[in-house]
Amino acid sequence: MSGIVAIVGRPNVGKSTFFNRLIQRREAIVDSVSGVTRDRHYGKSDWNGRKFSLIDTGGYVIGSDDVFESEIDKQVELAIDEADVIIFMVDVESGITPMDEDVAILLRKVNKPVFLAVNKVDNNKRLENAVEFYALGLGDYFPIASTNGSGTGDLLDAVIESLPEETYKEESELPRFAVVGRPNAGKSSFINALIGEERYIVTDIAGTTRDSIDTKYNRFGFEFNLVDTAGIRRKSRVKEDLEFYSVMRSVRAIENADVCLLVLDANRGFDGQVQNIFWLAQRNRKGIVILVNKWDLVEKETNTMKTYEQMIRREIEPFTDVPIIFMSVLNKQRIYKAIETAVKVYENRSKKVKTRELNDIMLPIIENNPPPAYKGKFVKIKFCTQLPTPQPQFAFFCNLPQYVRDPYKRYIENKLREEFDFKGVPIAVYFRKK
């Protein structure tokens, strides 16, 4: 597991600029107006070969100063709780403010590495002014300039040294199945029904589950880790600070899973947020099983299930080769079928096709339906192999890879699925110069 670094501090000290520099993308909005960052951001960064997760905490300018300060305190407390290392950022232009002192009081009580970063130090005069920050009682400080990167190297060297050693749990050898979805879709009830005990608190209130929690499952010849995650809802609905970190843990659970069991409420349908979770799992190349829960509450006609399934497959095009199971956790209907399917998807994701077998099957298919000529050039594919990666990826070697268009890549992907059964698993097809 990689470490977590949180950037905390009052608004408008340059946290988002620093965050963007570390993740090397302009993901957080930056403006001279304080309080622009209202959604909190989560990203990945690395320094000297060591990867870590990064949290950019934001401030609010809504309401009175008292509300403002209490919101900042709440964010800092949550970031402290979640992180392994804390970067406390202050602004040399403003000097020490009462809000800085409040944050420093919180941080002095923490038994975690805290690094004081004095931002906007871009000349010698400001370097002299930075000395006053010793008064915060947090020891040595790091003078930096987020805009041009000055001094950030020394700060990151110290941060990396303080991160905990990268650990790999023994259980990680077991398959990890993450149960994901919107709040109140029945994720915790599903796991309780599977393990046969009330392990997780279940209520009608959305957002009861706050943490991503592992449960070892060993029944009926199956053994794996089940991860119950907090429900993910769209950013505009994430009001509570605590809920933001729950969502962040869910995103990390997806990243660390082998297969994602996407639970959706049949009455709500395959809406925008469920689709976002689906595509998040697909982008991370995880195995996916779609579980339509509360099917017992849906009024049915002759083709209701078929129509519902077709609707979902339309929404997930072009990646339609995904198992869809209609179940009722309350009635324990098809819940074990869901697990059998997830195990099968895991096996598909781990599948290795021998190079000879792959060439014997795919080359005749390509010969009968070669890539269309492009700009008068003909592409000749001579050889293919599966790459040594955790998920299925294939390389096809040819004379002019740049002339192979996306429709033909999808054709090849569909043929691979037909011949080798990669149901539920995103696969990648690359064309390389021979």
DOBA-578753 format. One record per residue: x, y, z of N, C-alpha, C in turn. Coordinates in steps of 0.05 Angstrom, whole numbers, plus 5000, padded with zeros to 4 digits. Layout:
N
  n_c1  n_c2  n_c3  ca_c1  ca_c2  ca_c3  c_c1  c_c2  c_c3
     X     Y     Z      X      Y      Z     X     Y     Z
...
//
This chain:
434
  n_c1  n_c2  n_c3  ca_c1  ca_c2  ca_c3  c_c1  c_c2  c_c3
  5017  4976  5000   5000   5000   5000  5018  5025  5000
  5011  5044  4983   5027   5069   4982  5017  5087  5005
  5035  5106  5014   5028   5124   5035  5009  5146  5026
  4997  5160  5045   4979   5182   5039  4991  5208  5051
  4993  5228  5034   5003   5254   5043  4980  5275  5040
  4974  5289  5062   4953   5309   5061  4966  5337  5062
  4955  5355  5045   4964   5383   5046  4942  5399  5060
  4949  5411  5083   4929   5426   5099  4938  5455  5102
  4920  5471  5111   4926   5499   5115  4901  5516  5109
  4903  5541  5115   4880   5559   5110  4878  5564  5080
  4856  5577  5071   4853   5581   5042  4873  5601  5031
  4878  5598  5005   4894   5617   4990  4923  5619  4998
  4934  5597  5008   4963   5597   5013  4979  5582  4991
  4964  5570  4972   4977   5557   4949  4976  5527  4949
  4958  5516  4965   4956   5486   4967  4950  5474  4940
  4930  5485  4925   4922   5473   4900  4944  5476  4879
  4959  5498  4879   4981   5501   4860  5002  5479  4865
  5008  5475  4891   5027   5454   4899  5017  5427  4891
  4991  5422  4896   4979   5396   4889  4981  5391  4859
  4974  5411  4843   4975   5408   4814  5004  5402  4804
  5023  5415  4817   5051   5410   4810  5059  5381  4815
  5050  5371  4838   5058   5344   4845  5045  5322  4828
  5019  5327  4821   5006   5306   4804  5011  5311  4774
  5024  5335  4768   5031   5342   4741  5006  5344  4723
  4984  5354  4734   4960   5360   4719  4946  5384  4732
  4932  5400  4715   4917   5422   4726  4889  5412  4734
  4889  5397  4756   4864   5385   4765  4848  5402  4784
  4863  5415  4803   4851   5433   4822  4850  5461  4810
  4827  5474  4813   4825   5502   4803  4841  5520  4820
  4856  5538  4808   4873   5557   4822  4864  5585  4816
  4860  5602  4837   4852   5630   4832  4862  5646  4856
  4865  5672  4851   4875   5689   4873  4853  5694  4894
  4828  5688  4887   4806   5690   4906  4808  5667  4926
  4806  5673  4952   4808   5651   4971  4783  5634  4970
  4787  5608  4977   4764   5590   4979  4754  5578  4953
  4771  5580  4932   4762   5568   4906  4759  5538  4908
  4778  5525  4922   4776   5496   4925  4754  5489  4946
  4732  5478  4935   4710   5470   4953  4708  5439  4953
  4709  5427  4929   4712   5398   4928  4741  5392  4936
  4744  5371  4951   4771   5363   4957  4781  5345  4935
  4807  5346  4930   4819   5331   4907  4837  5309  4918
  4838  5288  4902   4854   5264   4909  4870  5256  4884
  4895  5252  4886   4912   5245   4863  4935  5228  4871
  4950  5219  4850   4973   5202   4854  4998  5217  4846
  5020  5214  4861   5045   5227   4854  5067  5208  4860
  5091  5214  4851   5115   5198   4859  5139  5216  4859
  5158  5208  4876   5183   5224   4879  5206  5204  4883
  5226  5205  4866   5249   5187   4868  5240  5158  4868
  5220  5151  4852   5211   5124   4849  5192  5114  4870
  5186  5131  4890   5167   5124   4911  5139  5136  4905
  5119  5120  4902   5092   5130   4896  5077  5136  4922
  5060  5156  4921   5043   5162   4944  5017  5175  4935
  4997  5174  4952   4971   5187   4946  4971  5214  4959
  4957  5233  4946   4958   5261   4955  4930  5271  4959
  4925  5285  4981   4899   5298   4986  4903  5328  4987
  4887  5342  4971   4887   5371   4972  4862  5380  4987
  4865  5390  5011   4841   5399   5026  4835  5428  5019
  4810  5436  5019   4802   5463   5011  4788  5477  5033
  4782  5502  5029   4768   5518   5050  4743  5530  5038
  4726  5540  5055   4701   5552   5047  4701  5582  5052
  4687  5597  5036   4683   5626   5042  4654  5632  5047
  4638  5611  5050   4609   5615   5054  4604  5620  5084
  4587  5639  5089   4579   5644   5117  4599  5662  5132
  4596  5663  5158   4612   5681   5174  4640  5669  5179
  4657  5686  5191   4684   5676   5197  4684  5652  5215
  4666  5652  5235   4665   5629   5254  4659  5603  5239
  4640  5604  5221   4633   5580   5206  4657  5571  5189
  4669  5591  5177   4693   5587   5160  4714  5572  5175
  4721  5582  5199   4743   5570   5215  4736  5542  5223
  4710  5538  5231   4702   5511   5240  4704  5491  5217
  4697  5500  5193   4699   5482   5170  4728  5475  5165
  4746  5494  5166   4775   5489   5162  4785  5469  5183
  4777  5473  5208   4786   5455   5230  4777  5427  5224
  4751  5424  5215   4740   5398   5210  4755  5384  5188
  4761  5399  5167   4777   5387   5144  4804  5378  5153
  4817  5395  5169   4845   5388   5178  4844  5363  5195
  4825  5361  5214   4823   5338   5232  4819  5312  5215
  4802  5314  5195   4797   5290   5178  4822  5283  5162
  4835  5303  5151   4860   5297   5136  4881  5285  5153
  4883  5295  5178   4902   5284   5197  4896  5255  5203
  4871  5249  5206   4862   5222   5212  4869  5203  5190
  4866  5212  5165   4869   5195   5141  4898  5192  5133
  4915  5212  5137   4941   5213   5124  4963  5200  5141
  4985  5193  5128   5009   5183   5141  5028  5206  5147
  5028  5226  5129   5046   5249   5131  5029  5274  5125
  5034  5296  5139   5019   5320   5135  5038  5343  5127
  5031  5357  5105   5045   5381   5097  5027  5405  5105
  5037  5421  5124   5022   5445   5133  5033  5469  5118
  5016  5480  5101   5026   5502   5084  5017  5529  5094
  5036  5548  5095   5030   5575   5104  5041  5594  5082
  5034  5620  5085   5041   5640   5065  5059  5661  5077
  5083  5664  5065   5103   5683   5076  5093  5711  5073
  5077  5717  5053   5067   5744   5048  5049  5754  5071
  5033  5736  5081   5013   5743   5102  5025  5741  5130
  5047  5725  5133   5057   5720   5159  5039  5701  5174
  5043  5699  5201   5027   5681   5217  5000  5694  5223
  4978  5680  5215   4951   5691   5220  4938  5674  5243
  4917  5684  5255   4903   5669   5277  4894  5641  5267
  4886  5639  5241   4878   5613   5231  4901  5594  5229
  4924  5604  5221   4948   5588   5221  4954  5577  5249
  4951  5594  5269   4956   5585   5296  4937  5564  5305
  4911  5566  5297   4892   5546   5304  4899  5518  5292
  4907  5519  5266   4915   5494   5253  4940  5483  5267
  4959  5500  5274   4984   5491   5286  4978  5478  5313
  4958  5488  5328   4951   5476   5354  4942  5447  5350
  4925  5443  5329   4916   5416   5323  4940  5398  5316
  4958  5409  5300   4980   5392   5290  5001  5385  5311
  5003  5403  5331   5023   5397   5352  5014  5373  5369
  4989  5366  5369   4979   5343   5384  4981  5317  5369
  4989  5319  5344   4988   5295   5327  5014  5279  5328
  5011  5253  5329   5034   5236   5331  5041  5225  5302
  5043  5244  5284   5050   5237   5256  5069  5258  5246
  5086  5251  5225   5104   5271   5215  5089  5295  5203
  5097  5319  5212   5085   5344   5201  5107  5361  5190
  5104  5370  5165   5124   5387   5152  5112  5414  5147
  5126  5435  5157   5116   5462   5153  5128  5473  5127
  5111  5478  5108   5120   5489   5082  5112  5519  5080
  5132  5536  5080   5127   5565   5077  5127  5572  5048
  5104  5578  5037   5101   5582   5008  5105  5611  5000
  5109  5614  4974   5113   5640   4960  5140  5653  4968
  5160  5636  4976   5187   5646   4981  5203  5645  4955
  5202  5667  4940   5215   5667   4914  5236  5688  4912
  5244  5700  4935   5268   5718   4934  5280  5719  4962
  5304  5731  4965   5319   5730   4990  5305  5745  5012
  5292  5767  5006   5277   5782   5026  5256  5765  5040
  5241  5750  5023   5220   5732   5034  5233  5709  5050
  5256  5701  5041   5270   5679   5056  5276  5688  5084
  5284  5714  5087   5289   5724   5114  5263  5726  5130
  5241  5734  5117   5215   5737   5131  5204  5710  5141
  5212  5688  5128   5202   5662   5135  5210  5653  5163
  5230  5666  5174   5240   5658   5201  5219  5659  5222
  5199  5678  5219   5179   5681   5239  5162  5656  5243
  5161  5638  5224   5144   5614   5226  5155  5594  5247
  5179  5598  5257   5188   5582   5280  5169  5585  5303
  5156  5608  5304   5137   5614   5327  5114  5595  5328
  5108  5580  5306   5086   5561   5307  5092  5536  5323
  5117  5533  5330   5124   5510   5348  5124  5483  5333
  5129  5483  5307   5130   5458   5292  5158  5452  5282
  5178  5465  5293   5205   5459   5286  5213  5472  5260
  5232  5459  5246   5243   5471   5221  5221  5473  5199
  5226  5492  5181   5207   5496   5160  5221  5492  5133
  5205  5489  5112   5216   5487   5084  5206  5511  5068
  5224  5529  5060   5216   5551   5043  5212  5541  5014
  5188  5545  5003   5182   5535   4976  5168  5557  4960
  5166  5552  4934   5149   5569   4917  5134  5550  4898
  5108  5547  4904   5091   5528   4888  5091  5534  4859
  5092  5560  4852   5088   5568   4824  5112  5559  4807
  5137  5561  4817   5160   5553   4801  5174  5528  4811
  5165  5516  4833   5176   5491   4843  5201  5494  4860
  5209  5519  4866   5233   5524   4882  5229  5511  4910
  5249  5496  4919   5249   5485   4946  5232  5460  4950
  5216  5452  4930   5198   5429   4934  5213  5403  4935
  5236  5402  4922   5252   5377   4922  5261  5369  4950
  5271  5389  4966   5280   5383   4993  5256  5375  5010
  5233  5388  5006   5209   5381   5021  5201  5352  5015
  5200  5345  4989   5192   5318   4982  5211  5296  4991
  5237  5303  4991   5257   5284   5001  5250  5277  5030
  5244  5297  5046   5238   5293   5074  5211  5277  5077
  5192  5284  5060   5166   5270   5062  5169  5241  5056
  5184  5234  5035   5188   5206   5027  5202  5190  5049
  5221  5203  5062   5235   5189   5084  5216  5182  5107
  5196  5199  5111   5178   5195   5133  5154  5177  5127
  5150  5171  5101   5127   5153   5095  5133  5125  5105
  5112  5111  5114   5116   5083   5123  5126  5066  5100
  5140  5045  5107   5149   5026   5087  5125  5015  5072
  5129  5011  5045   5107   5000   5029  5103  4971  5038
  5078  4965  5047   5072   4939   5057  5052  4925  5039
  5055  4899  5038   5037   4882   5023  5025  4861  5041
  4999  4863  5046   4987   4844   5064  4987  4816  5053
  4990  4796  5071   4989   4769   5061  4964  4762  5046
  4942  4774  5056   4916   4769   5043  4915  4778  5014
  4934  4796  5007   4933   4807   4980  4937  4785  4959
  4947  4761  4968   4950   4739   4949  4922  4728  4941
  4903  4732  4959   4875   4724   4953  4863  4744  4934
  4844  4735  4917   4830   4754   4900  4815  4775  4917
  4814  4800  4908   4800   4821   4922  4775  4829  4906
  4752  4826  4918   4727   4833   4905  4715  4857  4920
  4714  4880  4906   4703   4904   4918  4674  4907  4911
  4657  4910  4931   4628   4914   4927  4624  4945  4926
  4617  4955  4903   4616   4984   4899  4588  4992  4888
  4582  5018  4890   4557   5028   4880  4549  5053  4894
  4525  5063  4888   4514   5087   4900  4507  5081  4929
  4503  5101  4946   4494   5097   4973  4467  5083  4973
  4463  5066  4993   4437   5053   4998  4427  5034  4975
  4447  5023  4961   4439   5004   4939  4437  4976  4950
  4447  4971  4975   4445   4944   4987  4472  4930  4988
  4494  4945  4988   4521   4933   4987  4527  4918  5013
  4522  4931  5036   4528   4918   5062  4509  4895  5067
  4483  4898  5059   4464   4876   5062  4473  4851  5046
  4484  4857  5022   4493   4835   5004  4516  4819  5018
  4535  4834  5030   4557   4820   5044  4547  4805  5069
  4529  4818  5084   4518   4804   5107  4504  4778  5099
  4489  4779  5077   4475   4755   5068  4494  4734  5059
  4517  4742  5047   4536   4722   5038  4550  4708  5062
  4559  4724  5081   4575   4712   5103  4557  4701  5125
  4531  4707  5124   4512   4695   5143  4512  4707  5170
  4522  4732  5172   4521   4746   5198  4518  4776  5194
  4509  4790  5214   4505   4819   5212  4531  4833  5218
  4550  4830  5199   4577   4841   5203  4576  4872  5200
  4560  4882  5182   4559   4911   5176  4533  4923  5185
  4534  4947  5194   4509   4962   5202  4494  4968  5176
  4468  4962  5177   4451   4967   5154  4427  4984  5163
  4423  5007  5150   4400   5024   5156  4389  5034  5130
  4365  5047  5131   4354   5059   5107  4367  5086  5100
  4384  5095  5118   4397   5121   5114  4421  5117  5096
  4422  5132  5074   4444   5130   5055  4470  5139  5069
  4492  5125  5064   4518   5133   5075  4524  5122  5103
  4510  5099  5110   4516   5087   5136  4545  5077  5137
  4554  5064  5116   4581   5054   5114  4600  5076  5108
  4620  5080  5126   4640   5102   5123  4666  5091  5112
  4674  5067  5121   4700   5057   5113  4698  5035  5093
  4721  5029  5079   4723   5006   5063  4735  4984  5080
  4719  4962  5084   4727   4942   5104  4730  4915  5090
  4751  4900  5096   4756   4874   5084  4743  4852  5101
  4732  4832  5087   4721   4808   5100  4731  4784  5084
  4743  4765  5099   4753   4741   5085  4729  4722  5081
  4726  4713  5057   4703   4694   5050  4715  4668  5043
  4706  4647  5056   4716   4620   5050  4693  4600  5053
  4678  4597  5032   4655   4579   5032  4651  4566  5004
  4640  4543  5004   4632   4529   4979  4655  4528  4959
  4679  4524  4970   4702   4522   4952  4714  4548  4942
  4703  4570  4951   4713   4596   4942  4727  4610  4965
  4750  4623  4959   4764   4638   4980  4774  4664  4968
  4766  4686  4980   4774   4713   4970  4768  4733  4992
  4777  4758  4987   4771   4780   5005  4748  4797  4993
  4727  4801  5009   4705   4819   5001  4710  4846  5014
  4708  4867  4998   4712   4894   5009  4686  4909  5006
  4674  4916  5029   4650   4933   5029  4659  4962  5028
  4648  4978  5010   4656   5006   5007  4634  5024  5013
  4641  5049  5020   4621   5070   5023  4609  5076  4996
  4584  5084  4995   4571   5091   4969  4584  5116  4957
  4586  5115  4930   4598   5138   4916  4575  5154  4903
  4573  5179  4911   4553   5196   4897  4568  5219  4883
  4553  5233  4866   4566   5253   4849  4577  5276  4867
  4598  5290  4857   4612   5310   4873  4594  5331  4884
  4574  5340  4869   4557   5361   4878  4540  5353  4902
  4537  5327  4906   4522   5317   4929  4539  5312  4954
  4566  5312  4950   4583   5305   4973  4587  5330  4989
  4570  5333  5010   4571   5357   5027  4589  5354  5051
  4587  5331  5063   4601   5327   5089  4630  5320  5084
  4648  5331  5100   4676   5325   5097  4681  5295  5101
  4668  5284  5122   4672   5256   5127  4664  5239  5103
  4643  5247  5090   4634   5231   5066  4654  5233  5044
  4667  5256  5041   4688   5258   5020  4710  5237  5024
  4719  5234  5049   4740   5214   5053  4730  5186  5050
  4704  5181  5056   4693   5155   5051  4693  5149  5021
  4686  5168  5005   4686   5165   4976  4714  5160  4967
  4734  5174  4978   4761   5171   4970  4771  5143  4976
  4763  5132  4999   4771   5105   5006  4758  5085  4986
  4733  5091  4977   4720   5073   4958  4735  5073  4931
  4744  5097  4923   4760   5099   4898  4785  5082  4901
  4798  5084  4924   4823   5068   4928  4816  5038  4929
  4793  5031  4940   4785   5003   4941  4782  4992  4913
  4771  5009  4895   4768   5000   4867  4796  4997  4854
  4814  5015  4860   4841   5014   4848  4856  4989  4857
  4850  4980  4882   4865   4957   4893  4850  4931  4890
  4827  4931  4877   4811   4906   4874  4819  4891  4848
  4811  4866  4847   4814   4850   4822  4787  4851  4807
  4765  4848  4822   4739   4848   4809  4721  4868  4825
  4705  4884  4811   4686   4902   4823  4658  4891  4819
  4644  4887  4841   4615   4879   4840  4599  4905  4842
  4588  4914  4820   4574   4940   4819  4545  4935  4826
  4537  4943  4850   4509   4938   4859  4493  4963  4853
  4470  4960  4840   4453   4982   4835  4424  4976  4843
  4409  4996  4850   4381   4994   4859  4364  4992  4834
  4349  4970  4830   4333   4967   4806  4313  4989  4802
  4303  5001  4824   4283   5022   4822  4296  5048  4812
  4321  5052  4818   4334   5077   4809  4346  5075  4781
  4352  5050  4773   4362   5046   4746  4392  5051  4744
  4402  5049  4719   4431   5051   4714  4436  5081  4707
  4435  5097  4728   4436   5126   4725  4465  5136  4722
  4468  5162  4719   4494   5174   4713  4516  5167  4732
  4509  5167  4759   4530   5162   4778  4539  5133  4778
  4520  5115  4774   4527   5086   4771  4545  5082  4747
  4539  5096  4725   4556   5095   4701  4584  5105  4707
  4586  5127  4723   4612   5137   4730  4629  5117  4744
  4616  5102  4763   4630   5081   4778  4639  5059  4759
  4621  5051  4741   4627   5031   4721  4652  5038  4705
  4652  5063  4694   4675   5072   4678  4700  5075  4694
  4698  5082  4720   4721   5084   4737  4734  5056  4739
  4718  5036  4744   4728   5008   4745  4740  4999  4718
  4727  5007  4697   4736   4999   4670  4763  5013  4664
  4766  5039  4670   4791   5053   4665  4814  5041  4681
  4808  5030  4705   4828   5017   4721  4832  4988  4713
  4819  4980  4692   4821   4952   4681  4815  4931  4701
  4793  4934  4716   4784   4915   4735  4762  4897  4723
  4761  4872  4733   4738   4856   4725  4712  4868  4736
  4690  4866  4721   4665   4878   4730  4642  4859  4728
  4625  4858  4749   4600   4844   4748  4579  4864  4757
  4557  4867  4742   4536   4885   4749  4514  4870  4763
  4507  4878  4787   4486   4865   4803  4463  4884  4806
  4440  4876  4794   4416   4893   4797  4400  4883  4821
  4403  4898  4843   4390   4890   4869  4361  4900  4871
  4347  4889  4890   4319   4896   4895  4300  4890  4871
  4308  4869  4857   4292   4861   4833  4264  4851  4842
  4261  4843  4867   4235   4834   4877  4215  4857  4879
  4225  4882  4879   4207   4905   4882  4198  4916  4856
  4208  4905  4834   4202   4916   4807  4177  4902  4796
  4158  4918  4786   4135   4905   4773  4144  4894  4746
  4137  4868  4742   4148   4854   4719  4126  4847  4698
  4135  4848  4673   4119   4837   4651  4135  4816  4637
  4127  4807  4614   4140   4784   4601  4170  4789  4596
  4177  4812  4585   4205   4817   4577  4218  4838  4594
  4209  4842  4619   4220   4863   4635  4250  4860  4639
  4259  4836  4646   4288   4831   4652  4304  4835  4626
  4295  4825  4604   4309   4828   4578  4311  4857  4570
  4290  4872  4573   4290   4901   4566  4309  4916  4584
  4309  4910  4610   4326   4923   4630  4356  4918  4623
  4361  4893  4616   4389   4885   4609  4398  4900  4584
  4381  4901  4564   4388   4915   4539  4393  4945  4544
  4378  4957  4562   4382   4985   4569  4410  4989  4581
  4418  4971  4599   4444   4973   4612  4466  4970  4591
  4463  4951  4573   4484   4946   4553  4486  4969  4534
  4465  4983  4528   4466   5006   4511  4483  5028  4524
  4480  5031  4551   4494   5052   4565  4524  5046  4568
  4532  5021  4567   4560   5014   4572  4575  5008  4546
  4563  5013  4523   4577   5008   4498  4602  5025  4496
  4624  5015  4484   4626   4990   4470  4634  4966  4487
  4638  4970  4513   4646   4948   4531  4621  4934  4541
  4609  4918  4524   4583   4906   4531  4585  4877  4541
  4610  4866  4540   4614   4838   4548  4617  4836  4578
  4596  4843  4592   4596   4844   4621  4572  4828  4632
  4577  4810  4652   4554   4795   4663  4536  4813  4679
  4510  4810  4675   4489   4825   4690  4472  4805  4705
  4470  4808  4731   4454   4789   4747  4432  4804  4762
  4408  4794  4761   4385   4806   4775  4381  4791  4800
  4382  4805  4823   4381   4791   4849  4365  4806  4869
  4359  4793  4890   4345   4806   4913  4360  4797  4938
  4375  4815  4951   4389   4808   4975  4370  4800  4997
  4348  4815  4999   4328   4809   5020  4318  4781  5019
  4313  4771  4995   4303   4743   4991  4325  4723  4986
  4350  4733  4987   4374   4716   4980  4371  4703  4953
  4360  4718  4934   4356   4707   4908  4380  4713  4890
  4393  4693  4880   4416   4694   4862  4441  4707  4874
  4443  4709  4900   4467   4722   4912  4491  4704  4908
  4487  4678  4909   4510   4659   4905  4518  4658  4876
  4498  4661  4859   4504   4663   4830  4522  4687  4825
  4518  4708  4839   4535   4732   4836  4564  4726  4843
  4568  4710  4864   4595   4703   4873  4608  4684  4853
  4593  4665  4844   4604   4646   4823  4613  4662  4798
  4597  4681  4790   4603   4697   4767  4628  4714  4771
  4630  4725  4796   4654   4742   4802  4679  4725  4801
  4678  4701  4811   4701   4683   4811  4709  4676  4782
  4689  4672  4765   4694   4666   4737  4707  4690  4723
  4697  4714  4729   4709   4738   4718  4738  4742  4727
  4743  4735  4752   4771   4736   4763  4789  4717  4747
  4778  4693  4742   4794   4673   4726  4799  4684  4698
  4778  4696  4686   4782   4708   4659  4803  4729  4659
  4803  4746  4681   4823   4768   4682  4852  4757  4685
  4854  4733  4698   4881   4722   4703  4889  4704  4680
  4872  4700  4660   4877   4681   4638  4902  4688  4622
  4918  4668  4616   4941   4672   4598  4938  4654  4574
  4939  4665  4550   4936   4650   4525  4964  4645  4514
  4969  4620  4508   4995   4613   4496  4999  4627  4469
  5023  4636  4464   5029   4651   4440  5022  4635  4415
  5029  4609  4415   5024   4593   4391  4994  4591  4386
  4979  4585  4407   4950   4583   4405  4937  4609  4395
  4947  4631  4406   4937   4658   4398  4942  4663  4369
  4966  4657  4359   4972   4661   4331  4957  4642  4312
  4954  4617  4321   4939   4597   4305  4910  4605  4301
  4899  4619  4320   4870   4626   4319  4867  4654  4306
  4883  4673  4315   4878   4701   4307  4889  4708  4279
  4912  4696  4271   4923   4703   4244  4905  4696  4221
  4892  4672  4221   4873   4666   4200  4849  4685  4200
  4839  4693  4223   4817   4713   4225  4826  4739  4212
  4850  4748  4219   4861   4773   4208  4865  4771  4177
  4874  4747  4168   4878   4743   4140  4852  4745  4124
  4831  4734  4136   4804   4735   4123  4792  4763  4124
  4799  4778  4143   4788   4805   4146  4810  4825  4155
  4828  4832  4137   4851   4849   4144  4843  4878  4149
  4860  4893  4161   4854   4922   4166  4850  4936  4139
  4830  4953  4137   4825   4967   4112  4849  4985  4105
  4854  4988  4078   4876   5005   4069  4871  5034  4078
  4892  5048  4085   4890   5075   4094  4911  5092  4079
  4902  5112  4065   4920   5129   4049  4936  5112  4028
  4922  5092  4018   4935   5075   3998  4955  5055  4009
  4957  5053  4036   4976   5035   4049  4961  5011  4059
  4974  4987  4057   4962   4962   4067  4977  4953  4092
  4962  4948  4113   4974   4938   4138  4976  4908  4138
  4999  4897  4144   5002   4868   4145  5011  4860  4174
  4993  4845  4186   4998   4836   4214  5011  4808  4213
  5034  4806  4225   5050   4781   4222  5050  4764  4247
  5046  4776  4271   5051   4761   4296  5036  4774  4318
  5027  4759  4338   5013   4770   4362  5021  4755  4386
  5020  4768  4409   5027   4755   4435  5012  4770  4457
  5008  4755  4480   4996   4767   4503  5019  4779  4520
  5015  4804  4530   5036   4817   4546  5035  4807  4574
  5058  4806  4588   5060   4796   4615  5050  4816  4636
  5024  4822  4635   5012   4842   4654  4990  4829  4670
  4983  4841  4693   4963   4828   4711  4936  4825  4697
  4929  4842  4678   4903   4840   4664  4909  4836  4634
  4890  4825  4619   4895   4817   4591  4902  4841  4573
  4926  4840  4561   4934   4860   4542  4949  4845  4520
  4944  4853  4495   4955   4838   4472  4969  4858  4453
  4991  4848  4442   5007   4864   4423  5006  4850  4396
  4999  4865  4375   4998   4854   4348  5020  4869  4332
  5038  4854  4320   5061   4866   4307  5056  4868  4277
  5060  4892  4266   5054   4896   4237  5072  4917  4225
  5070  4921  4199   5088   4939   4185  5081  4969  4189
  5055  4975  4192   5046   5003   4194  5025  5006  4216
  5034  5004  4241   5015   5005   4264  4999  5032  4265
  5011  5053  4255   4998   5080   4257  4973  5081  4239
  4970  5062  4220   4947   5063   4202  4924  5044  4210
  4927  5032  4234   4905   5015   4244  4886  5033  4260
  4861  5035  4251   4842   5053   4263  4827  5040  4286
  4813  5056  4302   4798   5046   4325  4777  5025  4319
  4761  5028  4297   4741   5007   4291  4753  4979  4288
  4777  4978  4275   4790   4952   4271  4801  4942  4298
  4810  4959  4315   4819   4951   4341  4796  4938  4357
  4772  4951  4355   4749   4939   4368  4741  4912  4356
  4744  4910  4330   4739   4884   4317  4757  4862  4328
  4783  4868  4330   4802   4849   4341  4795  4842  4370
  4788  4863  4385   4780   4858   4413  4756  4839  4415
  4736  4844  4398   4712   4827   4398  4719  4798  4390
  4737  4795  4371   4745   4768   4363  4760  4753  4386
  4777  4768  4400   4791   4757   4423  4771  4747  4444
  4750  4764  4449   4729   4756   4468  4714  4732  4459
  4708  4730  4434   4693   4707   4423  4709  4681  4426
  4734  4683  4420   4751   4658   4419  4761  4649  4446
  4766  4669  4465   4779   4661   4490  4763  4667  4515
  4739  4678  4513   4722   4683   4536  4735  4702  4556
  4734  4728  4551   4743   4748   4570  4719  4763  4581
  4697  4749  4586   4673   4762   4595  4677  4777  4621
  4669  4802  4622   4671   4818   4647  4698  4832  4651
  4716  4829  4631   4744   4839   4635  4751  4859  4613
  4759  4883  4620   4769   4901   4599  4796  4890  4588
  4798  4890  4562   4824   4881   4550  4835  4903  4532
  4861  4904  4530   4875   4925   4515  4889  4912  4491
  4886  4925  4468   4898   4915   4443  4917  4937  4433
  4943  4929  4429   4963   4948   4419  4974  4938  4392
  4979  4957  4374   4992   4950   4349  5020  4962  4350
  5040  4945  4344   5068   4953   4347  5082  4948  4320
  5103  4964  4317   5120   4961   4293  5137  4936  4295
  5136  4920  4274   5151   4894   4275  5180  4900  4268
//
